[in-house]
Amino acid sequence: MNNWVRICLILVLAATGQAAQAASPLPRSAPEKQGVSSSAVLEFVNALDQQIDGMHSLMVVRHGKVIAEGWWSPYDAEHNHVLYSLSKSFTSTAVGFAVAEGKLSIDNEVLKFFPDDAPTNASNNLKTMRMRDLLMMSTGHQDEPPTAPDTVSAVSFLAHAVPHLPGTHFKYNTAATFMQSAIVQKVTGQSVLEFLRPRLFEPLGIEHPVWDANFQGISLGGYGLRVRTEDIAKFGQLYLQRGNWNGKQLLPAEWIALATAKQTSNGSNPQSDWNQGYGFQFWRCRHNAFRGDGAFGQYCVVLPEQDVVVAITSGVKDMQAVLNVIWDKLLPALQPKKLKANTAAAQQLKEKLARLEVRTAQGSATSSLADKVLNRKFVFPVNDQKVESVALISNAARTLTLTIRIAGNEAKIPCGHLEWKKGRAPVMGNRLSQLPDEPTAGSFAWSDDDTCVIKLCAYETPFHTTFTLKFDGDQLTLDSEANVAFGPKKRPQLIGRAE
C-alpha cells in the first residue's frame, strides 16, 4: 500500500469514526446505578401520566446516563418535536459561539448591525440598545414587536417604540431573539441553523434539526426549531458539563455561566418558576436549577447540584404543573450514592414506559347508523375555517379514513379504533410553521349511534384536534376543538349536507 492510499484510508476511517461518535446516543443505565430508585422514577412517571393531560415524551439523565425514557404513542423517539420558545436557548448558544470566535460582542449596539434598516429619527433608547439587552429580554420595549414569519424583520423590530431605557425593564420578547438570529447571520453569512450545524448539532449527534425562517430566509430564532427528545437532553447535558463534550470544550464555560445566571429580575413569587430571574435566553428555576422552555410544555431542565437533565415535550395548558411534578416527585429521589438493584421495580418501570399512550377517541367501533353515513361526502358552505368537505371512508376492520378537504387541499388520515394510525394532515388554526401539513395519527370511536368522534394527533407538535361528527339524515354537524391553541381552542360549529 503506497503512502497516498494509506493517508486516504486513515482519513476515511477517521471521518467514519467521528461520524459514528457524533451520532452516538447518550449512554443508558439502570436508575439505581445512578442513585435513583426505579420505584421512585415509576412514581414520577405515574404522576406525569395521571396528573398532566398532554404528555408527549420524557427523558431523565443522571450523571450523563439516561435512566428513564418514554414516549406517549403516537409520539416516538425518532421524530422531531416543535420546540417553540425552547428554540431561544439554541439561538443564544449561537450568539455564544459567535462571541467566542470574535465575530461580535454582547456590548455591541444593535443599530450597528443594521444601519440601513434604522428609522429616520431613532430614539436615544434605541440607540443605546445592545446585544446584551436582546439576550436578557430587557430591550426597553413596553409591547412586543411583530413576530410572525411574514412580518418579523430588522425593519419591523427597529421601528417599534422603545419607551424604557434598555437594561431596566424585563419584557419577554420573541422578536428580540429573532434579532439575535439576524445578527448572527449578518456577521457570519450563515443562518443560525447552518452556523450551529458544525459547532453544536454535529458534535452532539443532533442529526435532523429543522428551523423555520422568516420571509427573508433568516431563522426565526425565537421559535421554529424542531429536534428529537434526546437532542433536547444532549443540549441540556452540554450546558450541565459547562460546554464540554466528549473531552472537547465546544463552548466556553464562561459563556455557560453567563447564559444560565440571573441577569435580570422578572418577579418575586417564590412559588413560580417564571419569577426566579432570567439569563441569556434561559430561565432560572427554583432549587438552583435553570431551563429553556417553550409554549405548551417543551422543557430542557438542568439541575446542576444533582447532576440531572430532564427533557420533556408536551401539549399542556399549565406549564408550572409539569415543573411541580419534577420538584415533588423526582428531586427528592436523587440520592448521592448508588442504590441496591431492585429487579421487580425496574421491570415495572420498563413496562410502564413501554405502554405510555395519548388517550384515543373513546367509544364503540361501529353503530347502527354507520352503514348509512360511511362513504358519503358531506359538503359545507364557505366558512372561515376553509373546510370544504368531509367523508368517513370504511376500508378495513376497526379502521376509518377521514377524508377532509381544506382550502383546496385534500387530506386522507387513517384512524384506528382505540389505537393510533399514522398519516399526514393540515394543522388547523394554529401559528405553527410554514409546512402545509404535519405527520398526523388518527383514532375514532362512535360515542353514540349518530355521533362519531375523530381525534387527530399531529405528533411532531403539541396539537391534538377532536372532531365530533353528528349525523341526522343528509345533514352533518361538525364541531372541532384543539387541546391547546394560541387563540380559541373551540372553533365555530359547521353544518354540511350530503352531496
N, C-alpha and C positions, 0 to 999 in steps of 0.2 A: 504494500500500500504506500503510494507516494505521499509526501508531506501535505500537498494541497488537498488530496482526498481525505487524509486524516484530520486536517483542520476543519474541513466542511462537515465531516461526520461528528466531530466534537461539538461544533456549533449547533448542528441539528439536534443532537442529544441534549445539549444544554437548554436549548429553546423548548424542547419537548418536556424536559423536567420542570422548567419554570412554569409552563402552561399547566402541567399536572398539579404542581404545588399551588398555583394561583386558584385553580378550580376546586381544590380540595375543600370538603366541608369541615365545619368545626368538629373536633373530636367528641365522642359520646361517652357517657359514664353513668353508672348506677348512682342515684341520688346519695345513698349512704356513703359512698366513697368520697363525696364532696361535702359531707357534713350536714346532709338534709335527709330526713326520713321519708321513705316512699309514702307512708301513710299521711304525713303532713302535706306532701305535694298532692296526693289524691284529694285531701280535704280542700286544698286551694283550687284544684281543677273543678271539683264538685261545686264549690261556691261560685266560681265564674259561670259554670254551666247552668246553675239553678237560679242565681240571683241576677245575672246580667242577660238581658234579652238582646241578642245580636252579636255574640262572639263568633269570630271567624278563624283566628289562629292564635297559638301561644307557643313561645319558646323561652325556656329558662336556662340561663348559662351561669354556672358557678365555677370559679377558678379556671375559666377558659374552656369548660366542657359542658356540653348540652346534657342536662339531667332530666328534662321533660320537654316534649314537643307534641303538638296535636293540632289538627285542622278539623273544623266543623264542616263536614261534607255538605255541599259540593266544593267547598274551598279545599285546596290541596297545596302540597309543598312546592310544586313545580311552577305554579302560575304566579305572576306578579300581582301586587295589590296596590291600588291607588293610595298614596301617602298623604295627599292634601298638604297641610302645613308642616308635617314632618319633613317635607322637601326643604324647608327653610334651613334646617340644620346641615343638610348636604351643601346648600348654597354657601353658607358661612364657612364651611370647610374648604370650598373652592377659593374663597377670599383668603383663608389662612395659607393655602398653598401659594397663591399669588403674592402675598406679603412676604412669605419665606423666600421666594425667588426674586424679591426686589422689584417686582412689577408695579407695586403700589404700596401706599402706607395708609393705615387707618386714620391718620391725621390729614389726609388729602381732602381738600374741599370738593364737594360733589360737582359743583359747576365747572371745575377744572376739566372734567372729562367730557362735558357736553356744551362747549361754549356756543355752538350754533343752534342749540335747542333751548337756550335760556330765554325767558320772557324779556321784552324790551326794557322794562323797568323792574329788574329783580330786587326784591326786598332785602334789607340788611340781614334778616333772619335766614333767608335762602342763601345768601352769600356766605354765611358762616357755617352752614350745614356741612358736616364732614362724614367721611366713610364710617367713622365710629358711631355716629348718630344713627345711620342706617342699620348698623348691626344691633344696636341697643334698643331699637324701636323708640327712639327719642328724637325724631326728626323735627319736631315742633309743629306738626300738623294737629289741628283740632278734629278734623274729619279725614277719613282715609281717602286717598286719591283712587281713581278708577283702577280696577284690577282685571277686567275681562280680557281674554286674549285678543279680541278685535279692537281694543281701545288702549290698553296699557302700553306706555312708551315713555321714553325720557321726556318727551314734549309734554305729555299729559301730567306726568309727575311734577315737573318743574313749574308748570303753570298753576299748580294748586296752591292756595293760600297757606302761608306758614305763620300763624299768629303768635306762636310761642318761640322763645329762644331755644334753638336746638340743644339737646342735652339736659333739658329741665322738665320735660313733660313726656311721660310714657303714654304711647298710643299704639296699640297693636296695628301693624301696618304692612299688609301683604305687598303693596306697591313698593315699599322700601326694600323689600327683598328682591323684587324684580330689578330694582336699580343696582343692587349688588351684582346680580347676574349680568346686567347690561354693562357694568363697569369691568367685570372680569373679561367679558367678550371684547370690550373696547381695547383693553391693554394686552390681551393675549392673541386676539384674532380667532378665538375658538369659543363656541358656546360652553357653558359650564358642564354640559353633558360630555362634550369631547375633551375639555380640559381635564375633567376628573377621570376620564377613562384610564390613562396610563398611571395616574397618580394615586387613585383610590379604588376604582372599580376593578381593574385587572389584578392588582396586588391582593385584594380581598376575595377575589373569585366571584365578584358580582357580575354575572355573565350577560344578562339581557336587560339592562336598565333602559327605560323609556321615559322621555321627558318632553312634555308638550311645550310648544313655543308660541310666541305672540305673532302678530301679522308680519313682523319684520324678521322672523327667524331667530329671535332671542329666547332662550329657555326661560320659562315663566318664573323660575326661581322660588317664588313663594308657595307654589303648588305645582302639580302636573307631573311629578316623578312617580314611577312605578317600579318596585323591586319586590323580591320574594321575602317571606318572613325571615328566613335565615340570613338574608342580606342585611336586614334591619339589625339582627342580633350581632352580626360581624361588625357593622358600623359602630354599635354601642361598645363592643369589645375593644375596638381600636381606641376609642376615647377612654375606656377604662384603663387601657395599657399606656395611656399618655402618648399616643401617636406611634407606638412601636408595634410592628407586625412581623412575626417570624424572624426576630432579631434585627430588623431593619427599621430605622426611625423614618417613617413616612412623613409625618407632620410634627413640627417642633412641639416638645412638651410644654413650652412656654405659651404657645398658642392655645393648646388644650386647656391649660389653667385659666387663661383669659376668657375663653369662649364659654366655659362652664361655671365661672364665678358669677356672683351677683354684681352686675354692672349698673343696674338701676332698680329702684324700688317700684313695685306695682301693686301694693296693697298691704293691709295689716291684719287680715283674718288668719289666725294661726291654724285654723282647720281647713283652709283652702290651699290646694297645690297650685293655684293660679295667683297666689298672693305672697310667694316666698322670694320674689326677686327674679330678674331676667338677665341673661348673659348676652352672648353674641348668637342670637337665634336658638338658644337653649333656655328652657325654663328651670329655675331652681325648684326643688320639691322639699317637702318635709323629710325628716330623717337624714338630712345632709345628702340627699340624692339629687340628681338632675335628669332632665329628659328632653327629647324632642317629641312633639306630638302633632296630630293632625285631626281635622274635623271628623266627627262621628266615631272617634276612638282608634286612632293609629298611634302606637306608642313605641318609643325606644327609651326605656327607663334604666338608668345606671345607678347602682348603689356602691360607691367606691369602698366604703368601710366594710361591706360584706362581700366584696369581690363578685358582684352579681350583675347580670344584664337580663332584663325582661323585655321581650319583643311581643307585641300584641297587635293584631289587626281586628277591626270590628265595625259594626254599624249600630252605634248606641246613641241614645238621647242624653244620657247622664255620664259624661266622661269622668267626673270625680268618683262615681261609684266604682269604676274599674280600679282606679288607684287605691281606693279604700280597701278593696279585697286584697291587693298586694300587701298593703301595710298590716292588715288584720290577720291574714292567713299565712302569707309566705314569709314575711320579715321575721316573725318570732321563731320560725322553724330553721333559720340559718345558724347552724352551730359551728364553732371554731375548729372542731376536730372530726375525723372520720367516725362514722357510726357502724354498729354491727349490722350486717346484711339481714334483710327481712324478706325472704323469698316470697312469702304469701302476699305481703303488701305490695311488693314490686310487681307481681303478676296482676294484682287488682288494678294497679296504676296503668300498666301496659294495656289491659283490656279496656279500661275507661277511655284512654287516649285514642284507642283504635276505633271506637264506636261513636265518637262525637259527631253530631249532625245538626244542621239548621233544621228547625221544625218544618215539615212539609205541610201542604194543604191537608186538612183532616175531614174524613167522611167516607162515603161508600165508593166503590169502584164503578157503579152504574146506577141508573134509576129507571123507573117505569116510563119516563118521558124521553130517555136518551135516544131511542131509535127515531123519534120524531124530529129531533133538533140537530143531531150529529150530521156532519157532511152537508150542512146548509150554510149558505153565505148570508150574513146579515150586514146591511149597508146603513151607514149613518149620514145624516145631513152634515153640511160643512160646520166644523166646530174648531175652537181654539186649540184643542189637543191634536188636531190634524189626523184623527183616527177616521179612516175611510170605511173599513170593513173588518169583520171578524168571522171566523169559521172554526168550528171544532171538528177535526177530522179523526175518525176512528180507523186505525190501521194496524193494530195489534192488541193482543190481550193486555189489559191493565195499562194501556198507553193511549194517550190522545196527542194530536198535534194541534197546537194553537197557531192558526194562520191569521196574521194581523197585518193590515196594510196601513201604514202611517206616512203621510206626506209623500205619497207616490212610491214608497218602498215597501215591499212585502217581506215579512219575516215568517219563517216556519219554525216553531220552537217545540221540540218533543217534550211531553210531560208524562211522568210516571205516577202511578198511584202508590202513595206512601213511600215513594223513592224519587230521587232526582235523575232526570235525563238531561244530557248536555247538548246545547246548540248555540245559536247566536241570535241576538235581538237588539233593537234600539232601546236605549235607556231614556225613558220619558221624563221631561220636566225637571231635569237636574243639570246644574252647571258642572259638567263632568270633564269632557275632553273634546278634542276635535275629531274623534273617531265616530263614524256613523253608527256603529253598533258595538256590542260587547259580547264576550263569551257569557252565555246565559244558560242556567239549568232551570228546568220546569218540573212542577208537580201539580196534580189535580185531584179533586175529590168532589163528589156530589154531597153537598151539605143538606139538601132537601131534594124532593122529586123534581122540582122545577129550577133548581139552583146548582150551578157548577162553579166551584172556586178554583181558580188557577193562580198558583204562586210562582213567581219568577225570581230567580236569584242571579244577579249579574256578578259572578264570582271573582272578578278582579276589582270589584268596587264594594262600597258599603251598602249598595242599594238593593232592596227587595221590593217587588211590586205585587200586590194581591189584586186580581181581577175577580169580581163577583158578577157572574152572568146569570140573570134571571129570565127564563123563557115563559112567554104567555102567547101561545098560538104562533102567529107570524111576527110577534114583537119580541125584541131583546132589550132588556135594561142592563146597562153596563156601568158598574161602579168600580173605581180603581183607587188604590191608596198605597203610598210608599211607607216603608218603615221609618226612614229618616229623609229629610229634604232641607234645602236651603230656604225654601218657601213653604207654602201649604202642603201638607202630606196628602190630603184628600183632594181629589180632582172632581170637577163638576160631573154629575151623572149624565150619561149619554143614552139616547133611546134610538134603536135602529129597527129596521124591518127586513124580513127575509126577501131575498132577491127573486 
